[in-house]
Amino acid sequence: MTESVSTVASGLVGLAGAGGAAAIGLAMLRSPRPYLPGSHALLDPGRRDPLGDALRRGYGSASIAVQAGPGGRPLVRGRPVGRVLLRPLLERARRRGGRVHHGPTPPFGLILELPAAVPARDLLGCLHEEVAAHAGLITRAVDGRVVPGAVTVLVSGTPEVREVLAADPDRHLFADGTFDDLGVAEAPAALVPMVSEHWSWRFGWDGEEPIPAEERYLLHDLVRAAHEDGRRVRLFGMPHRTRRIRAACWAELAAAGVDLIGDANLPALARYLRTARRPRRPVVAPRSS
């Protein structure tokens, strides 16, 4: 009888230990990870908390589609941008001494993708009011001089976006550009600090075979030109049919010096960036045949 009781007790202790280990493991998964350089989250606007998972995984920037509500008010699936996005970012920044992530990290980049069918002027006016309400923590441009904050808000959309923003010498919004903006006097880096493009806009490589020399050279050349022009580079929409293809594509972007790799698969990209090095390979122009 004593042995039976002892056996049962041991089993219960073992179960408790296993349950405790599982609880610890779950707590580790939920606890915030350190800042993840090079990361960009393509957020799902349908989620109740679109930013939560990205922030817990240490992502340093994110983009999300925005809708126009009554009077041009910017919304995320019917909810105010300020409540869904700005409030959680800025509350974190206040708790962390002016940074979204712990330590000397760069400003968190928040890219708002405006709908093309809606006039941008009203939307930008309402958006600027929301952002300016938190002026002390938002990156600001004053007469061409950029004053960094905890969060930099960029707007992606039609050419009208840039025209409206350029007319305001004191603003808390910036334009998200493309490689076509490089060297353009009307699109200085103080107005368009980042160039962002979908992979398929200029490249045809699908990740199955090694990247063609011509495309690798083009990638490196574009990134180098953007950096020389004072811009950061964000690329997204890479082929992702298999884990091997994803890793091959991300490795090429990292080797070219792409500043931000964007993807909707947040766990996979985070794992890759935390374990992979970011090598720089010198690339020469391919020989003409």
Order of alpha helices (4+ residues) and beta strands (2+ residues): alpha-beta-alpha-beta-beta-beta-beta-alpha-beta-alpha-beta-beta-beta-alpha-beta-beta-beta-alpha-beta-alpha-beta-alpha
